[in-house]
Amino acid sequence: MTDCIGAVRSFRADVQQTDQIHLNYVGAPINLRAEEIRLLRLFGRTHGGARIEIRPLSGGLSGARVLRVTVLNAAGAPQIMSVAKVGTFNAIAVERTKYHAEVVRLAPGSFPQVTAEIGLGAGGFASIFYGVVGAEVKSLFDVLVDDAAAGAAVPAQLRTDQATWHGARQLEKLRVSTIRRSLIGDVVLQGLGDELVGIDLGPVETIEVDVARCIQHGDLHCANVLFDDLVRPMVIDYPEVGRSLASLDPVSLELSTIFHRDAPNRGGWPSSDQAENWTDIDQFCAGSPYEAYLRACRTWALENAGSEQEVWAVGYSYALRQLKYNDTDKVLVRAILRGCIAGLLGVSGQA
């Protein structure tokens, strides 16, 4: 009993030490659960932290949070900086599995290294921490605003980094409806009827197109491409990694400049007419603050795809998925949707 009481006292002291680590939120406020706070404090304690600075980076399709975490000692000196993925056991288990199965096959330096995994001490929640270099982390959105020319070089670099994935492409034929279901299912689509008044999806859904399939990130928006002091693009947030259409990542990367909630101000671009001409990159990107970047994304998509029609089918599917989100510009969504449908029907001879 004496040993038991001693162990409990020691454990209580450890808990009190952990709970005394202060959390500072930088930028947008974050409503963290008690379990998520505990995981961050446990990470801070392992690195001698007295205070932790937290900034939200993105929230993936899995619902888990992606945070920039800086641990500081009692004197305020940074001890370690990491990108943390925090979520349920299942969400973090998926992240870990995809990381070790597919992400590690990418070019060295194109993804951050795992520095810690914490799965105990926070109920049904767990976390995985990735190492970054320096005191600052920027997203591709930040780079596009600060230096559009530097941002324009990123798609080609990401394409080179994913060469292992692309090298295993397989060609096949798929119906547009099958491609669409990989991004938005039938049940969800049926609930969006009010958003699709006047747009007939029936004819385009039956078209077959030549496609290429390979491993893709699956959620490659600009907030999931980070830069630390080494100034090398690193892709984060892996739960959607898996086999998909070879043009999905570049199309997602391109259109995230319009539809992602963290996308910077575009100065009125694109107009509805330009969005309806999305299949014509010259018309679509005219006047964009990121014209060279958009062209680089489109080049990647067209050269990796099994056909031009695959790209239009992926654009069609991506646009449909945007209709389910409350914060997307539905006018632009429908314009891109009409443009993709026209492109697919025109090529198939069913216009």
C-alpha positions in Angstrom: 0.0 0.0 0.0 2.9 2.4 0.8 4.3 1.8 -2.7 0.9 2.3 -4.3 0.4 5.6 -2.5 3.8 6.7 -3.6 3.1 5.8 -7.2 -0.2 7.8 -7.1 1.6 10.8 -5.6 4.2 10.7 -8.3 1.6 10.4 -11.0 -0.4 13.3 -9.5 2.8 15.4 -9.6 3.3 14.5 -13.2 -0.2 15.5 -14.1 0.1 18.8 -12.3 3.3 19.6 -14.1 1.7 18.8 -17.4 -1.4 20.9 -16.6 0.7 23.9 -15.7 2.0 24.2 -19.3 0.3 27.3 -20.7 -1.2 27.4 -24.2 -1.1 30.5 -26.4 -3.2 30.7 -29.5 -1.8 32.6 -32.5 -4.1 33.9 -35.3 -7.6 32.5 -35.5 -9.1 31.2 -32.3 -9.3 27.5 -31.8 -11.9 25.7 -29.7 -9.8 22.7 -28.6 -11.2 19.8 -26.7 -9.8 19.0 -23.3 -8.3 15.8 -24.8 -6.6 17.7 -27.6 -5.1 20.2 -25.1 -3.8 17.3 -23.0 -2.0 15.8 -26.0 -0.3 19.1 -26.9 0.7 19.6 -23.3 2.2 16.1 -23.1 4.2 16.9 -26.2 5.4 20.1 -24.6 6.4 18.4 -21.4 8.6 15.9 -23.2 10.6 18.8 -24.6 10.9 20.8 -21.3 8.2 23.3 -22.3 6.6 25.9 -20.1 4.5 27.4 -22.8 3.2 26.3 -26.2 2.2 28.5 -29.1 -0.5 27.1 -31.3 -1.6 28.2 -34.8 -4.2 26.4 -36.9 -2.9 25.3 -40.3 -5.8 23.4 -41.8 -8.6 20.9 -41.1 -8.6 17.9 -43.4 -11.5 15.8 -44.7 -11.0 13.5 -41.7 -12.1 16.2 -39.3 -8.8 16.0 -37.4 -6.9 19.3 -36.8 -3.6 20.3 -38.2 -1.7 22.7 -36.0 1.6 24.5 -35.9 3.0 23.9 -32.5 6.0 25.7 -31.0 7.3 24.6 -27.5 9.0 27.3 -25.5 10.9 26.9 -22.2 10.5 29.0 -19.1 12.8 31.7 -20.5 10.7 31.9 -23.7 13.3 30.2 -25.9 11.9 27.9 -28.6 12.7 24.2 -27.9 11.0 22.6 -30.9 8.6 23.4 -33.6 6.3 20.8 -35.1 3.2 20.3 -37.3 0.7 18.4 -35.2 -2.2 16.3 -36.4 -4.6 15.8 -33.6 -7.8 13.7 -33.7 -9.5 10.5 -32.7 -7.6 7.2 -32.5 -9.2 6.1 -35.8 -8.3 9.3 -37.7 -4.7 9.3 -36.5 -4.4 5.5 -37.2 -5.4 6.2 -40.8 -2.9 9.1 -41.0 -0.1 6.8 -39.6 -0.9 4.0 -42.0 -1.0 6.2 -45.1 2.2 7.9 -44.1 4.2 4.6 -43.7 2.6 2.9 -46.7 2.6 5.6 -49.4 4.0 9.0 -48.2 7.5 7.7 -47.4 7.8 6.6 -51.0 7.9 10.3 -52.1 11.1 12.2 -52.8 13.1 12.9 -49.6 12.4 16.3 -48.3 9.0 16.5 -49.9 7.2 15.5 -46.7 8.0 16.1 -43.0 9.5 13.4 -40.8 7.5 12.0 -37.8 9.1 13.1 -34.6 6.6 11.9 -32.0 3.3 9.9 -31.7 1.2 10.1 -28.6 -1.7 7.7 -28.1 -2.0 7.5 -24.3 -3.3 10.0 -21.7 -6.1 11.7 -23.7 -9.0 9.3 -23.7 -10.0 8.3 -27.3 -7.8 10.9 -28.9 -4.2 10.6 -30.3 -1.7 12.8 -32.1 1.2 12.6 -34.5 3.9 15.3 -34.7 6.0 16.1 -37.7 9.3 18.0 -37.6 9.9 21.3 -39.3 13.0 23.5 -39.5 13.1 27.1 -38.3 10.7 29.4 -36.5 8.1 30.0 -39.2 5.8 27.9 -41.4 4.0 29.2 -44.4 1.4 27.7 -46.6 1.3 27.8 -50.4 -1.4 30.4 -50.1 1.1 32.6 -48.2 3.7 32.1 -50.8 1.3 33.0 -53.7 0.6 36.3 -52.0 4.2 37.1 -51.0 5.9 35.9 -54.3 3.6 34.8 -57.1 6.7 33.8 -59.2 7.9 31.4 -56.4 4.4 30.0 -56.1 4.3 29.3 -59.8 7.3 27.0 -59.5 5.6 24.8 -56.8 3.3 22.6 -59.0 6.3 21.4 -61.1 8.3 20.6 -57.9 5.4 18.7 -56.4 5.0 16.8 -59.6 8.6 15.8 -59.5 8.3 14.8 -55.9 5.4 12.5 -56.7 7.2 10.8 -59.6 7.2 7.4 -57.7 3.4 7.6 -57.5 2.9 8.7 -61.1 5.3 6.1 -62.4 2.8 3.4 -61.4 0.0 4.8 -63.4 -2.5 2.4 -65.0 -4.7 3.3 -67.9 -8.4 2.3 -68.2 -11.8 3.6 -69.2 -14.3 4.9 -66.6 -17.7 6.5 -66.8 -18.0 10.0 -65.6 -20.4 8.9 -63.0 -17.8 6.5 -61.5 -15.2 9.4 -61.4 -17.8 11.6 -59.8 -18.7 9.1 -57.1 -15.0 9.1 -56.0 -15.5 12.7 -54.9 -19.2 12.9 -54.1 -21.6 10.0 -53.6 -25.1 9.6 -55.1 -26.9 10.2 -51.8 -25.2 13.5 -51.1 -25.7 14.6 -54.7 -29.4 13.9 -54.6 -29.6 16.3 -51.6 -28.2 19.1 -53.7 -31.0 19.3 -56.2 -31.9 22.9 -55.4 -28.3 23.9 -56.3 -28.5 22.2 -59.7 -31.7 23.7 -61.1 -31.4 24.0 -64.9 -28.3 21.8 -65.1 -28.9 18.3 -66.5 -26.3 15.8 -65.2 -27.8 12.7 -66.9 -26.2 12.8 -70.3 -22.7 13.6 -69.1 -22.7 10.9 -66.3 -22.9 8.1 -68.9 -19.9 9.2 -70.9 -16.8 6.9 -70.8 -13.4 8.6 -70.8 -9.8 7.3 -70.9 -8.2 7.8 -67.5 -5.0 7.2 -65.7 -5.1 6.0 -62.1 -2.3 6.2 -59.5 -1.7 7.1 -55.9 -2.8 10.7 -55.2 -2.8 12.8 -52.1 -6.5 13.2 -52.4 -6.9 16.6 -50.6 -4.1 18.6 -52.1 -5.2 22.2 -51.5 -2.7 25.1 -51.0 -3.1 25.0 -47.2 -1.8 21.4 -47.2 1.5 22.5 -48.9 3.8 24.0 -46.3 7.2 25.7 -46.3 9.6 25.9 -43.4 13.0 27.7 -43.3 14.4 25.2 -45.9 12.0 26.7 -48.5 11.0 23.3 -49.9 7.3 22.5 -50.4 6.2 19.7 -48.0 2.8 18.0 -48.3 0.9 17.3 -45.1 -2.4 15.7 -44.1 -2.6 12.2 -45.5 -5.9 10.4 -44.6 -7.2 10.7 -48.2 -4.0 9.3 -49.8 -4.8 6.4 -52.1 -5.4 5.3 -55.7 -7.4 7.9 -57.7 -7.4 9.8 -61.0 -3.9 11.0 -61.9 -5.2 14.6 -62.5 -7.0 14.9 -59.1 -4.1 16.5 -57.2 -3.3 19.2 -59.7 -6.9 20.1 -60.4 -7.5 20.3 -56.6 -4.4 22.5 -56.2 -5.6 24.8 -59.0 -9.2 25.2 -57.8 -8.3 25.6 -54.1 -7.3 29.2 -55.0 -11.0 29.8 -55.6 -12.9 27.5 -53.3 -10.8 27.0 -50.2 -11.8 29.0 -47.2 -8.2 30.2 -46.6 -7.7 31.3 -50.2 -6.5 35.0 -50.4 -8.5 37.8 -52.1 -8.5 37.3 -55.9 -9.4 40.9 -56.8 -12.6 40.0 -58.7 -11.1 37.1 -60.7 -12.6 34.9 -62.1 -15.8 36.3 -63.6 -18.7 33.9 -64.1 -17.9 33.8 -67.8 -14.3 32.9 -67.2 -15.3 30.1 -64.8 -17.6 28.8 -67.5 -14.6 28.7 -69.8 -12.5 26.7 -67.2 -11.6 24.1 -69.9 -9.8 26.9 -71.8 -6.9 27.9 -69.6 -6.1 31.0 -71.6 -9.6 32.4 -71.0 -9.9 31.1 -67.5 -6.7 32.6 -66.0 -6.7 36.0 -67.8 -6.3 38.7 -65.2 -5.6 36.2 -62.3 -3.0 37.3 -59.8 -1.7 33.7 -60.0 -1.8 33.1 -63.8 1.6 31.3 -64.1 0.7 29.1 -61.1 -2.7 28.2 -62.6 -1.0 27.3 -66.0 1.5 25.1 -64.1 -1.2 23.2 -62.3 -3.1 22.7 -65.6 0.0 21.5 -67.4 0.6 19.0 -64.7 -3.1 17.8 -64.8 -3.2 17.4 -68.6 0.2 15.7 -68.9 -0.5 13.2 -66.1 -4.1 12.4 -67.1 -5.1 9.5 -69.3 -6.8 12.1 -71.6 -8.0 15.7 -71.7 -11.5 14.4 -70.9 -10.3 12.9 -67.6 -9.3 16.4 -66.5 -12.8 17.8 -67.4 -14.4 14.9 -65.6 -12.3 15.5 -62.5 -13.1 19.3 -62.7 -16.8 18.4 -63.0 -16.7 16.1 -60.0 -14.6 18.6 -57.9 -17.1 21.3 -58.7 -20.1 19.2 -57.7 -18.4 18.4 -54.3 -18.1 22.2 -53.7 -21.9 22.5 -53.7 -22.2 20.7 -50.4 -20.1 23.3 -48.5 -21.8 26.4 -47.1 -18.8 28.7 -47.7 -18.2 28.2 -51.5 -19.2 30.6 -54.3 -22.0 28.6 -55.8 -22.2 30.9 -58.9 -18.6 30.0 -59.8 -19.2 26.4 -58.9 -22.1 26.1 -61.3 -20.2 28.0 -64.0 -17.3 25.6 -63.9 -19.7 22.7 -63.8 -21.4 24.0 -67.0 -18.1 24.4 -68.7 -16.9 20.9 -67.9 -20.2 19.4 -69.0 -20.0 21.3 -72.3 -16.4 20.1 -72.8 -17.3 16.5 -72.1 -20.5 16.4 -74.2 -18.8 18.2 -77.1 -15.9 15.8 -77.3 -18.2 12.8 -77.0 -20.4 14.1 -79.9 -23.5 14.2 -77.6 -23.8 18.0 -77.4 
